Amino acid sequence: MDKPGSFSFLWKKEKSKTGVSVNHISRRQSFDPEELAKTRSLAVSDTVVEVPSDDSDFEHVEELNPINPEGITLLHTPEDPQNHKVDIIFIHGLGGGSYRTWSYKRKHDKFWPKLWLPREVPEARIFTFGYDANVDVLRKGDDVSILDFAKTFLQRIKHYQEGTTQRFGQVPIIVVAHSMGGLVFKQAFVLGHMDPNFHDIISMFRAVLFLATPHRGSDLAKVLSLFLSSGRTYVDELVRKSTTTDQLRESFRHLAPKLRIISFYETKPTPIALGISTMIVEKDNAILDYPGEESTMLTADHHQVCKFKSTNDNNYRIVIEKIRSAVIQLASAPAFGNTANMPNGDAQQNLDAELEEIAHMLGVEHHTGTSKDDPKLLCRISERTDGTCIGFLHNSRVENWLGTGKTEILWA
Protein backbone atom coordinates (compact mmCIF):
# COMPACT_ATOMS: atom_id res chain seq x y z
CA MET A 1 0.00 0.00 0.00
CA ASP A 2 1.25 3.45 -0.87
CA LYS A 3 2.27 5.82 1.88
CA PRO A 4 -0.16 8.66 2.66
CA GLY A 5 0.36 11.48 0.20
CA SER A 6 1.93 9.26 -2.49
CA PHE A 7 -1.23 8.86 -4.55
CA SER A 8 -3.88 10.94 -6.23
CA PHE A 9 -7.28 10.16 -7.62
CA LEU A 10 -9.28 11.41 -10.55
CA TRP A 11 -13.05 11.48 -10.67
CA LYS A 12 -14.91 12.21 -13.88
CA LYS A 13 -18.39 13.52 -13.35
CA GLU A 14 -20.92 12.49 -15.96
CA LYS A 15 -24.65 12.82 -16.24
CA SER A 16 -26.59 9.58 -16.14
CA LYS A 17 -29.97 9.03 -17.71
CA THR A 18 -31.60 9.97 -14.46
CA GLY A 19 -29.66 13.22 -14.29
CA VAL A 20 -27.65 12.10 -11.27
CA SER A 21 -23.88 12.62 -11.32
CA VAL A 22 -21.86 9.43 -11.48
CA ASN A 23 -18.24 9.41 -10.35
CA HIS A 24 -15.71 7.18 -12.07
CA ILE A 25 -12.42 6.63 -10.31
CA SER A 26 -8.96 5.86 -11.55
CA ARG A 27 -5.83 5.62 -9.43
CA ARG A 28 -2.60 7.41 -10.21
CA GLN A 29 0.53 5.98 -8.70
CA SER A 30 2.51 9.22 -8.79
CA PHE A 31 2.09 12.45 -6.89
CA ASP A 32 3.78 14.91 -9.19
CA PRO A 33 3.02 18.56 -8.26
CA GLU A 34 3.21 19.59 -11.93
CA GLU A 35 0.74 16.89 -12.86
CA LEU A 36 -1.55 17.99 -10.04
CA ALA A 37 -1.38 21.57 -11.24
CA LYS A 38 -2.52 20.45 -14.67
CA THR A 39 -5.27 18.34 -13.17
CA ARG A 40 -6.49 21.20 -10.99
CA SER A 41 -6.92 23.34 -14.10
CA LEU A 42 -9.56 20.87 -15.25
CA ALA A 43 -11.72 21.61 -12.23
CA VAL A 44 -13.65 24.24 -14.17
CA SER A 45 -14.88 21.61 -16.63
CA ASP A 46 -16.58 18.27 -16.03
CA THR A 47 -13.55 16.64 -14.40
CA VAL A 48 -12.62 17.28 -10.79
CA VAL A 49 -10.03 16.06 -8.32
CA GLU A 50 -11.27 15.43 -4.83
CA VAL A 51 -10.62 13.57 -1.60
CA PRO A 52 -13.79 11.68 -0.71
CA SER A 53 -14.94 10.78 2.75
CA ASP A 54 -17.86 9.37 4.63
CA ASP A 55 -18.55 12.61 6.42
CA SER A 56 -17.19 15.78 8.00
CA ASP A 57 -13.42 16.40 7.73
CA PHE A 58 -11.86 16.30 4.26
CA GLU A 59 -15.21 15.75 2.59
CA HIS A 60 -16.83 16.68 -0.69
CA VAL A 61 -20.19 14.96 -0.72
CA GLU A 62 -23.66 15.90 -1.92
CA GLU A 63 -25.68 17.33 0.95
CA LEU A 64 -28.29 14.84 2.14
CA ASN A 65 -29.40 17.23 4.84
CA PRO A 66 -28.66 20.89 4.06
CA ILE A 67 -29.73 22.03 7.55
CA ASN A 68 -26.39 22.82 9.18
CA PRO A 69 -26.81 26.28 10.71
CA GLU A 70 -23.82 28.48 11.35
CA GLY A 71 -23.23 30.32 14.60
CA ILE A 72 -24.60 29.23 17.98
CA THR A 73 -27.61 26.91 17.92
CA LEU A 74 -29.42 25.81 21.07
CA LEU A 75 -30.28 22.08 21.03
CA HIS A 76 -31.54 21.54 24.55
CA THR A 77 -32.24 23.43 27.75
CA PRO A 78 -33.25 21.96 31.15
CA GLU A 79 -36.99 22.04 31.82
CA ASP A 80 -36.37 23.54 35.23
CA PRO A 81 -34.14 26.65 35.01
CA GLN A 82 -33.01 25.99 38.58
CA ASN A 83 -31.50 22.71 37.39
CA HIS A 84 -29.27 24.43 34.81
CA LYS A 85 -25.71 23.66 36.00
CA VAL A 86 -23.47 23.63 32.90
CA ASP A 87 -23.34 24.55 29.22
CA ILE A 88 -21.94 22.17 26.58
CA ILE A 89 -20.85 23.44 23.15
CA PHE A 90 -20.05 21.18 20.17
CA ILE A 91 -17.58 22.44 17.54
CA HIS A 92 -17.19 20.55 14.25
CA GLY A 93 -14.07 20.27 12.12
CA LEU A 94 -12.88 20.88 8.57
CA GLY A 95 -15.61 20.36 6.00
CA GLY A 96 -18.07 19.41 8.72
CA GLY A 97 -21.41 20.81 9.80
CA SER A 98 -23.10 21.75 13.04
CA TYR A 99 -25.53 18.83 12.62
CA ARG A 100 -24.06 16.31 10.18
CA THR A 101 -20.70 15.92 11.93
CA TRP A 102 -22.51 14.49 14.95
CA SER A 103 -25.07 12.34 13.07
CA TYR A 104 -24.26 8.74 12.12
CA LYS A 105 -24.70 8.40 8.35
CA ARG A 106 -26.38 11.81 8.51
CA LYS A 107 -29.56 10.27 9.88
CA HIS A 108 -31.87 12.60 11.76
CA ASP A 109 -32.48 10.03 14.49
CA LYS A 110 -28.73 9.64 15.13
CA PHE A 111 -28.06 13.29 16.03
CA TRP A 112 -26.84 12.37 19.50
CA PRO A 113 -26.11 15.82 21.02
CA LYS A 114 -29.80 16.71 20.65
CA LEU A 115 -31.58 13.35 20.96
CA TRP A 116 -29.46 11.24 23.35
CA LEU A 117 -27.23 13.55 25.37
CA PRO A 118 -30.05 15.40 27.23
CA ARG A 119 -31.07 12.11 28.86
CA GLU A 120 -27.49 11.62 30.06
CA VAL A 121 -26.96 15.15 31.39
CA PRO A 122 -30.38 16.75 31.99
CA GLU A 123 -28.76 19.59 33.93
CA ALA A 124 -26.93 20.88 30.83
CA ARG A 125 -27.83 23.33 28.12
CA ILE A 126 -26.48 21.94 24.85
CA PHE A 127 -25.36 23.96 21.82
CA THR A 128 -23.57 23.54 18.51
CA PHE A 129 -21.31 26.07 16.83
CA GLY A 130 -21.23 26.05 13.04
CA TYR A 131 -18.85 27.81 10.65
CA ASP A 132 -18.08 27.57 6.94
CA ALA A 133 -14.87 25.54 6.64
CA ASN A 134 -15.76 23.89 3.35
CA VAL A 135 -13.37 21.87 1.19
CA ASP A 136 -15.50 21.81 -1.95
CA VAL A 137 -13.11 21.60 -4.89
CA LEU A 138 -15.45 23.47 -7.23
CA ARG A 139 -16.40 26.18 -4.80
CA LYS A 140 -14.30 29.29 -4.45
CA GLY A 141 -12.76 29.31 -1.00
CA ASP A 142 -12.84 32.25 1.38
CA ASP A 143 -9.47 33.52 2.52
CA VAL A 144 -10.16 32.97 6.20
CA SER A 145 -8.07 31.36 8.90
CA ILE A 146 -8.44 29.42 12.14
CA LEU A 147 -7.98 32.76 13.87
CA ASP A 148 -11.02 34.15 12.02
CA PHE A 149 -13.13 31.17 13.07
CA ALA A 150 -11.98 31.60 16.68
CA LYS A 151 -12.89 35.29 16.69
CA THR A 152 -16.33 34.46 15.30
CA PHE A 153 -16.80 31.84 18.01
CA LEU A 154 -15.93 34.33 20.76
CA GLN A 155 -18.22 37.00 19.34
CA ARG A 156 -21.14 34.60 18.97
CA ILE A 157 -20.65 33.34 22.52
CA LYS A 158 -20.43 36.86 23.94
CA HIS A 159 -23.51 38.20 22.18
CA TYR A 160 -25.75 35.16 22.57
CA GLN A 161 -28.82 36.33 24.53
CA GLU A 162 -26.66 39.21 25.80
CA GLY A 163 -28.31 41.14 28.61
CA THR A 164 -30.62 38.28 29.56
CA THR A 165 -30.47 35.43 32.05
CA GLN A 166 -29.85 33.09 29.09
CA ARG A 167 -26.44 34.57 28.27
CA PHE A 168 -23.23 32.59 28.53
CA GLY A 169 -20.99 33.02 31.57
CA GLN A 170 -23.51 32.09 34.25
CA VAL A 171 -22.37 28.47 34.63
CA PRO A 172 -19.25 26.46 33.67
CA ILE A 173 -18.79 25.63 29.98
CA ILE A 174 -17.65 22.32 28.50
CA VAL A 175 -16.48 22.11 24.87
CA VAL A 176 -16.64 18.97 22.72
CA ALA A 177 -14.55 19.52 19.57
CA HIS A 178 -13.89 17.28 16.59
CA SER A 179 -10.65 17.53 14.61
CA MET A 180 -9.95 21.14 13.49
CA GLY A 181 -12.71 22.28 15.82
CA GLY A 182 -10.25 21.63 18.65
CA LEU A 183 -7.79 24.08 17.10
CA VAL A 184 -10.56 26.67 16.74
CA PHE A 185 -11.35 26.29 20.44
CA LYS A 186 -7.68 26.51 21.49
CA GLN A 187 -7.23 29.70 19.48
CA ALA A 188 -10.41 31.18 20.97
CA PHE A 189 -9.29 30.27 24.49
CA VAL A 190 -5.96 32.05 23.98
CA LEU A 191 -7.59 35.11 22.41
CA GLY A 192 -10.18 35.31 25.16
CA HIS A 193 -7.46 35.63 27.79
CA MET A 194 -5.81 38.41 25.80
CA ASP A 195 -8.95 40.56 25.52
CA PRO A 196 -10.57 41.93 28.72
CA ASN A 197 -13.93 42.05 26.91
CA PHE A 198 -14.10 38.25 27.06
CA HIS A 199 -12.66 37.57 30.52
CA ASP A 200 -16.03 37.02 32.21
CA ILE A 201 -17.00 34.36 29.67
CA ILE A 202 -13.62 32.77 28.97
CA SER A 203 -13.08 32.19 32.69
CA MET A 204 -16.12 29.89 32.66
CA PHE A 205 -14.60 27.43 30.18
CA ARG A 206 -13.62 24.58 32.49
CA ALA A 207 -13.28 21.42 30.38
CA VAL A 208 -12.65 20.37 26.79
CA LEU A 209 -13.00 17.03 25.03
CA PHE A 210 -10.76 16.81 21.96
CA LEU A 211 -12.00 14.18 19.48
CA ALA A 212 -9.07 13.36 17.18
CA THR A 213 -7.74 16.93 17.04
CA PRO A 214 -4.52 17.27 14.96
CA HIS A 215 -2.56 19.38 17.42
CA ARG A 216 0.55 19.13 15.23
CA GLY A 217 -1.20 19.35 11.87
CA SER A 218 -2.00 16.66 9.32
CA ASP A 219 -0.15 15.24 6.32
CA LEU A 220 -3.44 14.95 4.45
CA ALA A 221 -3.95 18.71 4.62
CA LYS A 222 -0.99 19.25 2.27
CA VAL A 223 -2.51 16.85 -0.24
CA LEU A 224 -5.92 18.47 0.12
CA SER A 225 -4.57 21.99 -0.45
CA LEU A 226 -3.22 20.87 -3.84
CA PHE A 227 -6.59 19.49 -4.86
CA LEU A 228 -8.56 22.65 -4.14
CA SER A 229 -9.44 24.93 -7.04
CA SER A 230 -8.73 27.94 -4.84
CA GLY A 231 -6.68 28.28 -1.70
CA ARG A 232 -8.12 28.28 1.79
CA THR A 233 -5.89 29.57 4.56
CA TYR A 234 -7.43 27.29 7.17
CA VAL A 235 -6.41 24.23 5.12
CA ASP A 236 -2.84 25.49 4.69
CA GLU A 237 -2.65 26.04 8.45
CA LEU A 238 -3.45 22.37 9.04
CA VAL A 239 -0.29 21.19 7.31
CA ARG A 240 1.93 19.28 9.73
CA LYS A 241 4.26 21.54 11.74
CA SER A 242 2.79 24.72 10.29
CA THR A 243 3.58 28.00 12.03
CA THR A 244 -0.03 28.28 13.14
CA THR A 245 -0.24 24.89 14.87
CA ASP A 246 3.23 25.28 16.43
CA GLN A 247 2.51 28.72 17.89
CA LEU A 248 -0.96 27.71 19.01
CA ARG A 249 0.34 24.64 20.79
CA GLU A 250 2.91 26.75 22.60
CA SER A 251 0.56 29.55 23.66
CA PHE A 252 -2.21 27.16 24.72
CA ARG A 253 0.23 25.20 26.88
CA HIS A 254 0.46 28.06 29.37
CA LEU A 255 -3.31 28.25 29.77
CA ALA A 256 -4.05 24.52 29.75
CA PRO A 257 -3.83 24.12 33.57
CA LYS A 258 -7.09 26.06 33.79
CA LEU A 259 -8.95 23.28 31.97
CA ARG A 260 -9.77 19.65 32.44
CA ILE A 261 -8.47 18.22 29.17
CA ILE A 262 -9.76 14.91 27.79
CA SER A 263 -8.25 13.74 24.50
CA PHE A 264 -9.60 10.91 22.36
CA TYR A 265 -7.63 9.31 19.55
CA GLU A 266 -8.71 7.16 16.62
CA THR A 267 -7.39 3.61 16.18
CA LYS A 268 -8.68 2.69 12.72
CA PRO A 269 -7.54 3.99 9.32
CA THR A 270 -10.04 6.14 7.45
CA PRO A 271 -11.17 5.17 3.93
CA ILE A 272 -10.26 7.99 1.56
CA ALA A 273 -10.88 6.19 -1.74
CA LEU A 274 -11.83 2.79 -3.07
CA GLY A 275 -9.52 0.28 -1.41
CA ILE A 276 -7.37 2.98 0.19
CA SER A 277 -7.36 3.85 3.90
CA THR A 278 -5.00 5.88 6.05
CA MET A 279 -4.69 7.26 9.56
CA ILE A 280 -5.80 10.89 9.52
CA VAL A 281 -4.69 11.84 13.05
CA GLU A 282 -2.23 9.49 14.72
CA LYS A 283 -2.26 8.89 18.48
CA ASP A 284 0.82 11.04 19.18
CA ASN A 285 -0.79 13.88 17.21
CA ALA A 286 -4.13 13.71 19.02
CA ILE A 287 -2.55 13.83 22.49
CA LEU A 288 -1.02 17.00 23.93
CA ASP A 289 1.10 15.25 26.60
CA TYR A 290 0.21 17.91 29.16
CA PRO A 291 0.26 17.17 32.91
CA GLY A 292 -3.18 16.04 34.03
CA GLU A 293 -4.43 15.37 30.50
CA GLU A 294 -6.72 12.33 30.20
CA SER A 295 -6.25 10.34 26.99
CA THR A 296 -8.56 7.59 25.77
CA MET A 297 -8.76 5.54 22.59
CA LEU A 298 -11.89 5.06 20.53
CA THR A 299 -12.24 2.04 18.25
CA ALA A 300 -13.16 4.13 15.22
CA ASP A 301 -11.73 5.96 12.24
CA HIS A 302 -11.45 9.73 12.00
CA HIS A 303 -15.05 10.28 10.94
CA GLN A 304 -16.67 7.84 13.35
CA VAL A 305 -15.04 9.12 16.57
CA CYS A 306 -17.76 11.77 16.75
CA LYS A 307 -20.88 9.86 15.67
CA PHE A 308 -22.44 6.67 16.95
CA LYS A 309 -24.85 3.95 15.82
CA SER A 310 -26.82 3.82 19.06
CA THR A 311 -26.71 4.52 22.77
CA ASN A 312 -25.29 1.00 23.18
CA ASP A 313 -22.28 1.82 21.00
CA ASN A 314 -19.18 1.26 23.14
CA ASN A 315 -17.54 4.42 21.82
CA TYR A 316 -20.63 6.41 22.74
CA ARG A 317 -20.56 5.06 26.27
CA ILE A 318 -16.86 5.97 26.62
CA VAL A 319 -17.45 9.56 25.47
CA ILE A 320 -20.60 9.93 27.57
CA GLU A 321 -18.82 8.71 30.69
CA LYS A 322 -16.22 11.45 30.29
CA ILE A 323 -18.83 14.13 29.59
CA ARG A 324 -20.91 13.00 32.54
CA SER A 325 -17.83 12.98 34.78
CA ALA A 326 -16.99 16.57 33.80
CA VAL A 327 -20.60 17.69 34.36
CA ILE A 328 -20.74 16.09 37.81
CA GLN A 329 -17.42 17.64 38.77
CA LEU A 330 -18.44 21.14 37.67
CA ALA A 331 -22.04 20.98 38.86
CA SER A 332 -20.89 20.00 42.35
CA ALA A 333 -18.62 23.04 42.66
CA PRO A 334 -19.64 25.24 45.63
CA ALA A 335 -20.21 28.30 43.46
CA PHE A 336 -19.84 29.32 39.88
CA GLY A 337 -19.44 33.09 39.73
CA ASN A 338 -17.41 34.99 37.17
CA THR A 339 -13.98 34.09 38.47
CA ALA A 340 -11.22 32.34 36.58
CA ASN A 341 -10.73 28.66 37.11
CA MET A 342 -7.15 29.14 38.18
CA PRO A 343 -5.00 26.08 38.81
CA ASN A 344 -4.17 25.33 42.44
CA GLY A 345 -1.20 24.05 44.41
CA ASP A 346 2.01 23.08 42.65
CA ALA A 347 0.55 23.66 39.17
CA GLN A 348 -0.21 27.31 40.01
CA GLN A 349 3.16 27.85 41.66
CA ASN A 350 5.03 26.39 38.68
CA LEU A 351 3.01 28.50 36.27
CA ASP A 352 3.62 31.69 38.27
CA ALA A 353 7.34 30.99 38.57
CA GLU A 354 7.70 30.38 34.84
CA LEU A 355 5.71 33.50 33.92
CA GLU A 356 7.68 35.64 36.39
CA GLU A 357 10.96 34.47 34.85
CA ILE A 358 9.78 35.07 31.28
CA ALA A 359 8.33 38.46 32.19
CA HIS A 360 11.64 39.49 33.76
CA MET A 361 13.58 38.48 30.64
CA LEU A 362 11.14 40.25 28.32
CA GLY A 363 10.94 43.39 30.41
CA VAL A 364 7.17 43.28 30.91
CA GLU A 365 5.27 43.46 34.17
CA HIS A 366 3.74 40.35 35.68
CA HIS A 367 2.07 39.91 39.04
CA THR A 368 1.82 36.49 40.63
CA GLY A 369 -1.56 34.82 40.21
CA THR A 370 -2.80 37.19 37.51
CA SER A 371 -1.54 35.57 34.32
CA LYS A 372 -5.01 36.00 32.79
CA ASP A 373 -4.42 39.77 32.79
CA ASP A 374 -1.12 39.63 30.92
CA PRO A 375 -1.98 39.71 27.20
CA LYS A 376 1.40 41.24 26.27
CA LEU A 377 3.22 38.43 28.02
CA LEU A 378 1.02 35.76 26.44
CA CYS A 379 1.68 37.23 22.99
CA ARG A 380 5.42 36.96 23.54
CA ILE A 381 5.11 33.45 24.94
CA SER A 382 3.24 32.35 21.80
CA GLU A 383 6.12 33.60 19.65
CA ARG A 384 8.82 31.81 21.64
CA THR A 385 10.31 28.58 20.29
CA ASP A 386 11.33 25.87 22.74
CA GLY A 387 15.04 26.11 23.55
CA THR A 388 15.33 29.76 22.52
CA CYS A 389 18.22 31.59 24.26
CA ILE A 390 19.14 28.63 26.48
CA GLY A 391 22.78 28.66 25.38
CA PHE A 392 22.91 32.45 25.70
CA LEU A 393 21.58 32.38 29.26
CA HIS A 394 24.24 29.85 30.31
CA ASN A 395 27.06 32.09 29.06
CA SER A 396 29.33 33.10 31.96
CA ARG A 397 29.13 36.82 31.09
CA VAL A 398 25.35 36.68 31.03
CA GLU A 399 25.23 34.76 34.33
CA ASN A 400 27.49 37.35 35.98
CA TRP A 401 25.35 40.17 34.55
CA LEU A 402 22.12 38.61 35.83
CA GLY A 403 23.68 38.07 39.23
CA THR A 404 24.69 41.69 39.82
CA GLY A 405 21.15 42.76 40.74
CA LYS A 406 21.82 46.10 39.03
CA THR A 407 19.99 47.73 36.13
CA GLU A 408 22.63 48.01 33.42
CA ILE A 409 23.03 47.17 29.73
CA LEU A 410 24.95 44.11 28.60
CA TRP A 411 26.36 44.51 25.09
CA ALA A 412 26.26 41.14 23.33
DOZALO-541544 format. One line per 2 residues: number of its first residue (from 1); for each residue x, y, z of C-alpha. Coordinates in steps of 0.05 Angstrom, whole numbers, plus 5000, padded with zeros to 4 digits. Layout:
N
NUM	X/Y/Z  ...
This chain:
412
1	5000/5000/5000  5025/5069/4983
3	5045/5116/5038  4997/5173/5053
5	5007/5230/5004  5039/5185/4950
7	4975/5177/4909  4922/5219/4875
9	4854/5203/4848  4814/5228/4789
11	4739/5230/4787  4702/5244/4722
13	4632/5270/4733  4582/5250/4681
15	4507/5256/4675  4468/5192/4677
17	4401/5181/4646  4368/5199/4711
19	4407/5264/4714  4447/5242/4775
21	4522/5252/4774  4563/5189/4770
23	4635/5188/4793  4686/5144/4759
25	4752/5133/4794  4821/5117/4769
27	4883/5112/4811  4948/5148/4796
29	5011/5120/4826  5050/5184/4824
31	5042/5249/4862  5076/5298/4816
33	5060/5371/4835  5064/5392/4761
35	5015/5338/4743  4969/5360/4799
37	4972/5431/4775  4950/5409/4707
39	4895/5367/4737  4870/5424/4780
41	4862/5467/4718  4809/5417/4695
43	4766/5432/4755  4727/5485/4717
45	4702/5432/4667  4668/5365/4679
47	4729/5333/4712  4748/5346/4784
49	4799/5321/4834  4775/5309/4903
51	4788/5271/4968  4724/5234/4986
53	4701/5216/5055  4643/5187/5093
55	4629/5252/5128  4656/5316/5160
57	4732/5328/5155  4763/5326/5085
59	4696/5315/5052  4663/5334/4986
61	4596/5299/4986  4527/5318/4962
63	4486/5347/5019  4434/5297/5043
65	4412/5345/5097  4427/5418/5081
67	4405/5441/5151  4472/5456/5184
69	4464/5526/5214  4524/5570/5227
71	4535/5606/5292  4508/5585/5360
73	4448/5538/5358  4412/5516/5421
75	4394/5442/5421  4369/5431/5491
77	4355/5469/5555  4335/5439/5623
79	4260/5441/5636  4273/5471/5705
81	4317/5533/5700  4340/5520/5772
83	4370/5454/5748  4415/5489/5696
85	4486/5473/5720  4531/5473/5658
87	4533/5491/5584  4561/5443/5532
89	4583/5469/5463  4599/5424/5403
91	4648/5449/5351  4656/5411/5285
93	4719/5405/5242  4742/5418/5171
95	4688/5407/5120  4639/5388/5174
97	4572/5416/5196  4538/5435/5261
99	4489/5377/5252  4519/5326/5204
101	4586/5318/5239  4550/5290/5299
103	4499/5247/5261  4515/5175/5242
105	4506/5168/5167  4472/5236/5170
107	4409/5205/5198  4363/5252/5235
109	4350/5201/5290  4425/5193/5303
111	4439/5266/5321  4463/5247/5390
113	4478/5316/5420  4404/5334/5413
115	4368/5267/5419  4411/5225/5467
117	4455/5271/5507  4399/5308/5545
119	4379/5242/5577  4450/5232/5601
121	4461/5303/5628  4392/5335/5640
123	4425/5392/5679  4461/5418/5617
125	4443/5467/5562  4470/5439/5497
127	4493/5479/5436  4529/5471/5370
129	4574/5521/5337  4575/5521/5261
131	4623/5556/5213  4638/5551/5139
133	4703/5511/5133  4685/5478/5067
135	4733/5437/5024  4690/5436/4961
137	4738/5432/4902  4691/5469/4855
139	4672/5524/4904  4714/5586/4911
141	4745/5586/4980  4743/5645/5028
143	4811/5670/5050  4797/5659/5124
145	4839/5627/5178  4831/5588/5243
147	4840/5655/5277  4780/5683/5240
149	4737/5623/5261  4760/5632/5334
151	4742/5706/5334  4673/5689/5306
153	4664/5637/5360  4681/5687/5415
155	4636/5740/5387  4577/5692/5379
157	4587/5667/5450  4591/5737/5479
159	4530/5764/5444  4485/5703/5451
161	4424/5727/5491  4467/5784/5516
163	4434/5823/5572  4388/5766/5591
165	4391/5709/5641  4403/5662/5582
167	4471/5691/5565  4535/5652/5571
169	4580/5660/5631  4530/5642/5685
171	4553/5569/5693  4615/5529/5673
173	4624/5513/5600  4647/5446/5570
175	4670/5442/5497  4667/5379/5454
177	4709/5390/5391  4722/5346/5332
179	4787/5351/5292  4801/5423/5270
181	4746/5446/5316  4795/5433/5373
183	4844/5482/5342  4789/5533/5335
185	4773/5526/5409  4846/5530/5430
187	4855/5594/5390  4792/5624/5419
189	4814/5605/5490  4881/5641/5480
191	4848/5702/5448  4796/5706/5503
193	4851/5713/5556  4884/5768/5516
195	4821/5811/5510  4789/5839/5574
197	4721/5841/5538  4718/5765/5541
199	4747/5751/5610  4679/5740/5644
201	4660/5687/5593  4728/5655/5579
203	4738/5644/5654  4678/5598/5653
205	4708/5549/5604  4728/5492/5650
207	4734/5428/5608  4747/5407/5536
209	4740/5341/5501  4785/5336/5439
211	4760/5284/5390  4819/5267/5344
213	4845/5339/5341  4910/5345/5299
215	4949/5388/5348  5011/5383/5305
217	4976/5387/5237  4960/5333/5186
219	4997/5305/5126  4931/5299/5089
221	4921/5374/5092  4980/5385/5045
223	4950/5337/4995  4882/5369/5002
225	4909/5440/4991  4936/5417/4923
227	4868/5390/4903  4829/5453/4917
229	4811/5499/4859  4825/5559/4903
231	4866/5566/4966  4838/5566/5036
233	4882/5591/5091  4851/5546/5143
235	4872/5485/5102  4943/5510/5094
237	4947/5521/5169  4931/5447/5181
239	4994/5424/5146  5039/5386/5195
241	5085/5431/5235  5056/5494/5206
243	5072/5560/5241  4999/5566/5263
245	4995/5498/5297  5065/5506/5329
247	5050/5574/5358  4981/5554/5380
249	5007/5493/5416  5058/5535/5452
251	5011/5591/5473  4956/5543/5494
253	5005/5504/5538  5009/5561/5587
255	4934/5565/5595  4919/5490/5595
257	4923/5482/5671  4858/5521/5676
259	4821/5466/5639  4805/5393/5649
261	4831/5364/5583  4805/5298/5556
263	4835/5275/5490  4808/5218/5447
265	4847/5186/5391  4826/5143/5332
267	4852/5072/5324  4826/5054/5254
269	4849/5080/5186  4799/5123/5149
271	4777/5103/5079  4795/5160/5031
273	4782/5124/4965  4763/5056/4939
275	4810/5006/4972  4853/5060/5004
277	4853/5077/5078  4900/5118/5121
279	4906/5145/5191  4884/5218/5190
281	4906/5237/5261  4955/5190/5294
283	4955/5178/5370  5016/5221/5384
285	4984/5278/5344  4917/5274/5380
287	4949/5277/5450  4980/5340/5479
289	5022/5305/5532  5004/5358/5583
291	5005/5343/5658  4936/5321/5681
293	4911/5307/5610  4866/5247/5604
295	4875/5207/5540  4829/5152/5515
297	4825/5111/5452  4762/5101/5411
299	4755/5041/5365  4737/5083/5304
301	4765/5119/5245  4771/5195/5240
303	4699/5206/5219  4667/5157/5267
305	4699/5182/5331  4645/5235/5335
307	4582/5197/5313  4551/5133/5339
309	4503/5079/5316  4464/5076/5381
311	4466/5090/5455  4494/5020/5464
313	4554/5036/5420  4616/5025/5463
315	4649/5088/5436  4587/5128/5455
317	4589/5101/5525  4663/5119/5532
319	4651/5191/5509  4588/5199/5551
321	4624/5174/5614  4676/5229/5606
323	4623/5283/5592  4582/5260/5651
325	4643/5260/5696  4660/5331/5676
327	4588/5354/5687  4585/5322/5756
329	4652/5353/5775  4631/5423/5753
331	4559/5420/5777  4582/5400/5847
333	4628/5461/5853  4607/5505/5913
335	4596/5566/5869  4603/5586/5798
337	4611/5662/5795  4652/5700/5743
339	4720/5682/5769  4776/5647/5732
341	4785/5573/5742  4857/5583/5764
343	4900/5522/5776  4917/5507/5849
345	4976/5481/5888  5040/5462/5853
347	5011/5473/5783  4996/5546/5800
349	5063/5557/5833  5101/5528/5774
351	5060/5570/5725  5072/5634/5765
353	5147/5620/5771  5154/5608/5697
355	5114/5670/5678  5154/5713/5728
357	5219/5689/5697  5196/5701/5626
359	5167/5769/5644  5233/5790/5675
361	5272/5770/5613  5223/5805/5566
363	5219/5868/5608  5143/5866/5618
365	5105/5869/5683  5075/5807/5714
367	5041/5798/5781  5036/5730/5813
369	4969/5696/5804  4944/5744/5750
371	4969/5711/5686  4900/5720/5656
373	4912/5795/5656  4978/5793/5618
375	4960/5794/5544  5028/5825/5525
377	5064/5769/5560  5020/5715/5529
379	5034/5745/5460  5108/5739/5471
381	5102/5669/5499  5065/5647/5436
383	5122/5672/5393  5176/5636/5433
385	5206/5572/5406  5227/5517/5455
387	5301/5522/5471  5307/5595/5450
389	5364/5632/5485  5383/5573/5530
391	5456/5573/5508  5458/5649/5514
393	5432/5648/5585  5485/5597/5606
395	5541/5642/5581  5587/5662/5639
397	5583/5736/5622  5507/5734/5621
399	5505/5695/5687  5550/5747/5720
401	5507/5803/5691  5442/5772/5717
403	5474/5761/5785  5494/5834/5796
405	5423/5855/5815  5436/5922/5781
407	5400/5955/5723  5453/5960/5668
409	5461/5943/5595  5499/5882/5572
411	5527/5890/5502  5525/5823/5467
